Amino acid sequence: MKRLACLLLLIAFNIFPVAHVAAADVTPVAMTTDVQGVAWLIEGGKQSKLGLMAYLVSGASLRLEAGAKVSVTYFAVPREFSLSGPAQAVVEAERLHAVKGMAPAMRNLDQNKVAAGQQFTAKQRERQAVATFEMKAFVPGSLQLRQPVDTRLLGAPEEFSWRPLLGAKSYRFQLADAQGKLLHSADSTTRTLRLPESVKLQPGQTYTWTVEAQGTPGEPQIASAGFSLVDEATARVLEAQRPAVSASFSERLLYASLLENSGLKVAAQAWWKTLAGERPEDEMLQELANR
């Protein structure tokens, strides 16, 4: 867990290459949406390993070793360029220009999908990293809720979960609406709970759930968290953006970014997990999938 905490702090303080762009106050023109094999980013005479979701500024260079493949998605002109190594290319304002190796393949993309990647800014990554750090770095002996916590959901949560607390014999669960009306109360001897079918949650509404550990010595251990359900119109828009099963890695990464930007952390994490399984070497994806 120490490694995770350190990595999250690195993200929060803009030590990853993607954050250097924001720190320098330079507007990125594109973002890497797929990286396979060994590739390098060259900026200001410095070379660093190229990773997923790295923001690229005009004038930067990419160098791909043999067998490497990189997809770059542009923001202003929604296009994706796919480059295969060995190759070297320069990031221009509206295209990726190969100076060594084969020219990149290009295809047009939907502007709405591309916007999700552009909005996944360093500041949002910082907020996400801090939230993840707070969730992971819990104080031993304290009750901690797991899911859903401070997130939006496309539908009613499948289950509520929390970390087991040493010494607790059972847990008292309560769910209330935004007006404080109690909707459901139950006791559980496990660290999860599912709502009965009789409890119907409404789209566009906000809810609070509370867990109290029973049987622990000392002060009562109580934890609360909130969540909300997206309205029906938003749910329809997001469903329309959902990539097909056969969609490329880049398209699915952009959709995960869209869900993340929309505050749908639980839904986004399911996509991050799938993507991380396909790119197990990428640290950013692994942290997004396992926060």
PEVEN-V383432 format. One record per pair of residues at least 24 apart in sequence whose ideal C-beta (glycine too) atoms are under 8 Angstrom apart, sorted by the first residue. I is the first residue (numbers start at 1). J is the second residue. D is the distance in Angstrom with one decimal. If there is no record, write none. Layout:
i=I j=J d=D
i=I j=J d=D
This chain:
i=1 j=136 d=6.6
i=1 j=137 d=7.5
i=4 j=136 d=5.9
i=4 j=287 d=7.2
i=5 j=133 d=6.3
i=5 j=136 d=6.7
i=5 j=137 d=5.5
i=7 j=283 d=7.0
i=7 j=287 d=6.3
i=8 j=129 d=4.7
i=8 j=130 d=7.7
i=8 j=132 d=5.6
i=8 j=133 d=4.2
i=8 j=136 d=7.2
i=8 j=287 d=7.1
i=9 j=129 d=7.7
i=9 j=133 d=6.8
i=11 j=125 d=5.9
i=11 j=126 d=6.7
i=11 j=129 d=3.9
i=11 j=287 d=7.7
i=12 j=126 d=5.1
i=12 j=129 d=4.4
i=12 j=130 d=5.4
i=12 j=133 d=6.9
i=14 j=122 d=6.1
i=14 j=126 d=7.1
i=16 j=51 d=8.0
i=16 j=125 d=7.9
i=16 j=284 d=7.4
i=17 j=41 d=6.4
i=17 j=48 d=5.4
i=17 j=51 d=7.2
i=17 j=54 d=5.6
i=18 j=51 d=8.0
i=18 j=53 d=6.2
i=18 j=54 d=5.0
i=18 j=55 d=5.0
i=18 j=122 d=6.2
i=18 j=125 d=7.2
i=19 j=122 d=4.2
i=19 j=125 d=7.1
i=19 j=126 d=7.6
i=21 j=55 d=4.5
i=21 j=57 d=5.9
i=21 j=122 d=7.1
i=22 j=55 d=7.8
i=22 j=121 d=6.6
i=22 j=122 d=3.7
i=22 j=123 d=6.9
i=23 j=122 d=7.7
i=26 j=57 d=5.0
i=27 j=57 d=7.3
i=28 j=55 d=3.6
i=28 j=56 d=5.8
i=28 j=57 d=5.5
i=28 j=75 d=7.4
i=29 j=56 d=6.4
i=29 j=57 d=6.4
i=29 j=58 d=5.2
i=29 j=74 d=6.3
i=29 j=75 d=6.3
i=29 j=76 d=6.8
i=29 j=91 d=6.7
i=29 j=93 d=5.7
i=29 j=94 d=7.5
i=30 j=55 d=7.6
i=30 j=56 d=4.5
i=30 j=72 d=5.0
i=30 j=73 d=6.1
i=30 j=74 d=4.6
i=30 j=75 d=6.4
i=30 j=91 d=6.3
i=30 j=96 d=7.6
i=31 j=55 d=5.5
i=31 j=56 d=6.6
i=31 j=72 d=7.2
i=31 j=73 d=5.6
i=31 j=75 d=7.4
i=31 j=117 d=4.9
i=31 j=118 d=7.4
i=31 j=120 d=7.8
i=32 j=56 d=6.9
i=32 j=70 d=6.2
i=32 j=71 d=6.9
i=32 j=72 d=5.8
i=32 j=73 d=7.9
i=33 j=71 d=5.0
i=33 j=72 d=7.1
i=33 j=73 d=4.6
i=33 j=80 d=7.0
i=33 j=117 d=6.7
i=33 j=249 d=7.4
i=33 j=250 d=3.7
i=33 j=253 d=5.1
i=33 j=254 d=6.4
i=34 j=69 d=7.0
i=34 j=70 d=6.8
i=34 j=71 d=3.8
i=34 j=82 d=7.8
i=34 j=248 d=7.5
i=34 j=249 d=4.7
i=34 j=250 d=5.0
i=34 j=253 d=7.1
i=35 j=68 d=7.8
i=35 j=69 d=7.7
i=35 j=70 d=5.4
i=35 j=71 d=7.8
i=35 j=279 d=7.5
i=35 j=282 d=7.1
i=36 j=68 d=6.4
i=36 j=69 d=4.4
i=36 j=70 d=7.5
i=36 j=279 d=7.4
i=37 j=64 d=7.2
i=37 j=65 d=6.5
i=37 j=67 d=5.0
i=37 j=68 d=3.2
i=37 j=69 d=6.2
i=37 j=85 d=6.6
i=38 j=64 d=7.7
i=38 j=65 d=4.4
i=38 j=68 d=5.5
i=39 j=63 d=6.8
i=39 j=64 d=4.6
i=39 j=65 d=6.9
i=39 j=68 d=4.8
i=39 j=70 d=5.2
i=39 j=85 d=7.0
i=40 j=64 d=7.8
i=40 j=65 d=8.0
i=51 j=282 d=6.1
i=51 j=283 d=7.4
i=51 j=284 d=6.2
i=52 j=253 d=7.1
i=52 j=279 d=6.8
i=52 j=282 d=5.1
i=52 j=284 d=5.9
i=52 j=285 d=6.1
i=53 j=117 d=7.7
i=53 j=120 d=6.8
i=53 j=253 d=7.4
i=53 j=257 d=7.8
i=53 j=284 d=6.0
i=55 j=122 d=7.7
i=56 j=91 d=4.7
i=57 j=91 d=6.9
i=58 j=91 d=5.9
i=58 j=92 d=6.1
i=58 j=93 d=4.9
i=59 j=90 d=7.3
i=59 j=91 d=6.7
i=60 j=90 d=7.6
i=60 j=91 d=4.5
i=61 j=88 d=6.4
i=61 j=89 d=6.9
i=61 j=90 d=5.4
i=61 j=91 d=7.1
i=61 j=99 d=7.9
i=62 j=88 d=6.9
i=62 j=89 d=5.0
i=62 j=90 d=8.0
i=62 j=91 d=6.9
i=62 j=96 d=7.5
i=63 j=87 d=7.7
i=63 j=88 d=4.8
i=64 j=88 d=7.3
i=64 j=101 d=7.4
i=71 j=248 d=7.6
i=71 j=249 d=7.4
i=71 j=250 d=4.7
i=72 j=96 d=5.3
i=72 j=104 d=7.8
i=73 j=109 d=6.6
i=73 j=114 d=6.0
i=73 j=117 d=5.8
i=73 j=250 d=6.2
i=73 j=254 d=7.0
i=74 j=114 d=7.5
i=75 j=114 d=6.0
i=75 j=115 d=7.7
i=75 j=117 d=7.2
i=75 j=118 d=4.4
i=78 j=108 d=6.5
i=78 j=109 d=4.3
i=78 j=110 d=6.7
i=78 j=111 d=4.7
i=78 j=113 d=7.7
i=78 j=114 d=4.2
i=79 j=106 d=5.8
i=79 j=107 d=6.9
i=79 j=108 d=5.7
i=79 j=109 d=6.3
i=80 j=106 d=7.1
i=80 j=107 d=5.4
i=80 j=109 d=5.5
i=80 j=250 d=5.9
i=81 j=105 d=7.1
i=81 j=106 d=5.3
i=82 j=106 d=7.8
i=82 j=107 d=8.0
i=109 j=251 d=8.0
i=112 j=241 d=6.5
i=113 j=241 d=6.4
i=113 j=251 d=6.8
i=113 j=254 d=4.9
i=113 j=255 d=7.0
i=113 j=258 d=7.0
i=114 j=254 d=6.8
i=116 j=254 d=5.2
i=116 j=255 d=7.1
i=116 j=257 d=4.4
i=116 j=258 d=3.5
i=116 j=261 d=5.8
i=117 j=253 d=7.7
i=117 j=254 d=5.1
i=117 j=257 d=5.2
i=119 j=257 d=7.4
i=119 j=261 d=4.8
i=120 j=257 d=4.5
i=120 j=260 d=6.7
i=120 j=261 d=6.2
i=124 j=260 d=7.6
i=124 j=261 d=6.9
i=128 j=260 d=7.2
i=132 j=287 d=7.3
i=132 j=291 d=4.0
i=135 j=291 d=6.8
i=136 j=291 d=6.8
i=138 j=163 d=6.9
i=141 j=165 d=7.7
i=141 j=166 d=7.0
i=142 j=221 d=6.8
i=142 j=223 d=7.8
i=143 j=168 d=8.0
i=143 j=211 d=6.4
i=143 j=212 d=7.9
i=143 j=213 d=5.3
i=143 j=221 d=4.2
i=143 j=222 d=6.8
i=143 j=223 d=4.5
i=144 j=223 d=6.4
i=145 j=209 d=7.6
i=145 j=211 d=6.3
i=145 j=223 d=5.0
i=145 j=224 d=7.6
i=145 j=225 d=4.7
i=147 j=266 d=6.1
i=148 j=225 d=7.1
i=148 j=227 d=4.1
i=148 j=266 d=5.8
i=149 j=225 d=4.3
i=149 j=226 d=8.0
i=149 j=227 d=7.3
i=150 j=225 d=6.2
i=150 j=226 d=6.1
i=150 j=227 d=7.1
i=151 j=227 d=5.4
i=151 j=263 d=6.3
i=151 j=264 d=6.8
i=151 j=265 d=4.3
i=151 j=266 d=5.6
i=152 j=227 d=7.1
i=152 j=228 d=5.3
i=152 j=229 d=7.3
i=152 j=230 d=5.5
i=152 j=262 d=6.6
i=152 j=263 d=4.2
i=152 j=264 d=5.1
i=152 j=265 d=7.8
i=153 j=227 d=5.9
i=153 j=228 d=7.2
i=153 j=229 d=5.4
i=153 j=230 d=7.1
i=153 j=264 d=6.9
i=153 j=266 d=6.1
i=153 j=267 d=7.2
i=154 j=229 d=7.5
i=154 j=230 d=6.0
i=154 j=235 d=5.6
i=154 j=238 d=6.9
i=154 j=264 d=6.5
i=154 j=267 d=5.6
i=155 j=229 d=6.7
i=155 j=235 d=7.9
i=156 j=195 d=6.7
i=156 j=200 d=7.8
i=156 j=201 d=4.4
i=156 j=229 d=7.0
i=157 j=195 d=7.6
i=157 j=227 d=7.0
i=157 j=266 d=7.6
i=158 j=194 d=7.0
i=159 j=192 d=5.1
i=159 j=193 d=6.5
i=159 j=194 d=4.8
i=160 j=192 d=6.7
i=160 j=193 d=4.9
i=160 j=194 d=7.7
i=160 j=195 d=7.9
i=160 j=209 d=5.9
i=160 j=211 d=7.8
i=161 j=191 d=6.1
i=161 j=192 d=4.7
i=161 j=193 d=8.0
i=162 j=191 d=5.4
i=162 j=192 d=7.9
i=162 j=211 d=5.3
i=162 j=223 d=7.0
i=163 j=191 d=6.7
i=164 j=191 d=4.7
i=165 j=213 d=4.7
i=165 j=216 d=6.3
i=165 j=221 d=5.9
i=167 j=213 d=8.0
i=167 j=215 d=6.8
i=167 j=216 d=4.7
i=167 j=217 d=6.5
i=168 j=213 d=4.0
i=168 j=214 d=6.4
i=168 j=215 d=5.8
i=168 j=216 d=5.3
i=168 j=221 d=7.3
i=169 j=214 d=5.5
i=169 j=215 d=3.4
i=170 j=214 d=4.5
i=170 j=215 d=6.7
i=171 j=211 d=5.3
i=171 j=212 d=6.8
i=171 j=213 d=5.8
i=171 j=214 d=6.4
i=172 j=211 d=7.0
i=172 j=212 d=4.4
i=172 j=214 d=6.0
i=173 j=209 d=6.9
i=173 j=210 d=7.4
i=173 j=211 d=5.6
i=174 j=209 d=6.8
i=174 j=210 d=4.8
i=174 j=211 d=8.0
i=174 j=212 d=8.0
i=175 j=199 d=7.3
i=175 j=207 d=6.2
i=175 j=208 d=7.5
i=175 j=209 d=4.8
i=175 j=210 d=8.0
i=176 j=207 d=6.8
i=176 j=208 d=5.2
i=176 j=209 d=7.6
i=176 j=210 d=7.7
i=177 j=205 d=6.5
i=177 j=206 d=7.6
i=177 j=207 d=5.9
i=177 j=208 d=8.0
i=178 j=205 d=6.5
i=178 j=206 d=4.6
i=178 j=207 d=7.2
i=178 j=208 d=7.8
i=183 j=207 d=7.6
i=187 j=214 d=7.4
i=201 j=229 d=5.9
i=202 j=229 d=6.8
i=203 j=229 d=5.1
i=203 j=230 d=6.6
i=203 j=231 d=5.2
i=203 j=232 d=4.9
i=203 j=235 d=6.9
i=204 j=228 d=7.7
i=204 j=229 d=6.4
i=204 j=230 d=7.1
i=204 j=231 d=3.8
i=204 j=232 d=7.4
i=205 j=229 d=5.9
i=230 j=262 d=7.6
i=230 j=264 d=7.3
i=234 j=262 d=7.6
i=238 j=262 d=6.9
i=238 j=264 d=7.6
i=249 j=275 d=6.9
i=249 j=278 d=6.5
i=249 j=279 d=7.7
i=256 j=288 d=7.9
